[in-house]
C-alpha cells in the first residue's frame, strides 16, 4: 500500500507547532509546562488539568466500589489524644521531691489531712493535670500546683494563734448553714490563712489552736502522738465513785471503747450538778458529751482548757493571742517533730535572745 503524502512544512514525527511527539517544543524554557501530545495528546494545559481531575475522581469511585463503601459512609473516628503524662523526675529532683499533700500543707492551703481530701476530690492539678492519687511526688518551685484553679503561692510565714472559742461558732472553714466560723473572729487581724487544729463542738467553748503549719497540725492530731486535752464539764447530777471509775477505765460507745481518762471532781453542788475535769488524748466527735451520757449524766456546759502543753489561762472568751516561741517549741515536742527549719520560730527566738 502506498504511503500517504506528507503535509508540507511538518517533518515526520512532529506534532502541531513543530514539536517532536513526547518532547517539549523548541524554544520552551526549562520551567515551561510539559505535556504529551502523542497517543491522545492534549491541546492545552487546561485540558490536561481537567482530564487529570476527572481521572482522579474516577479512581476514587472505583476504589469505593472495590471496598464496598457507598456514599455517606462515615469517616473513621480520630484516635483519642493521649493523656498528658506527668513530668518525670531526674535523680537530683527525686532527692528534693515531696508528697503533694505535704507541699500544700506547708503553703497554708489546709492541714495535711484536709489536703488529702482535696486531692481525692479532684480539686488539685499539677502542671495542668488533675491528680487524685495520694503520695504523688512534686518539686516545690518547679511544678505548678493549683487548687480549685488558683495557683499555689510561696509558703507563707508560719502563724500560731490560740483562741478562746465562744459557744455558737463552728470550727470549719465553710458551713453550709451559714453559721459563724471561728476564723471570723480573726478576720482583718491575721493576714495569713489559718485553720483550726482539730475541732470543738458548736456548743463547746475553750482553747482552740489555729495555724497554717500543716506539719504541726498533722502531728498534733495524729492518734499515735496521744496529745492530751483537758475538758471542764459541768454535768447534771453528781456521778458516784462507780461511774467515775468507768470514765477512768474507758466507756463503751457505739463507735468502740474509749481509752482510759484522767478524771477529777472539781466541785459538787448536790444534788443538782457537779463540775468535773476530764483529760483524754482522743478526739472523736462529741466524745466527752457521749461519755458522760453513757453513765447517765447530761453535760450542761463544756470548756477545753489545755491542748498538750498549751494552757488557756485567763484569755477572755472570743479573744485570741499569738503563741510565744517557747509555746511553739513545746507543741513541736509534743507532736514528736523537730523545730529546725521553721523560720518564724527561729527568728522569734533570736529576737528574744
Buried (B, 14 or more C-beta within 10 A) or exposed (E): EEEEEEEEEEEEEBBEEEBBEBBBBEEEEEEEEEBEBEEEBBEEEEEBEEEEEEEEEEEEEEEEEEEEEEEEEEEEEEEEEEEEEBBEBEEEBEEEBEBBBBBBBBBBBBBBBBBBEBBBEEBBBBBEEEBEEEEBBBBBEEBEBBBEEEEBEEBBEBBBBBBBBBBEBBBBBEEEEEEEBBBEBBEEEBEBBBBBBBBBBBEBBBBBBBBBBBBBBBBBBBEEBEBBBBBBBBBBBBBEEEBBEBBBEBBEBEEEEBEEBEBEEEEEEEEEBBBBBBBBBBBEEBBBBBBBBBBEBEBBBBBBBBBBBBBBEEBEEEEBEEBBBEBBBBBBEBBEBEBEEBEBBEEBBEEEE
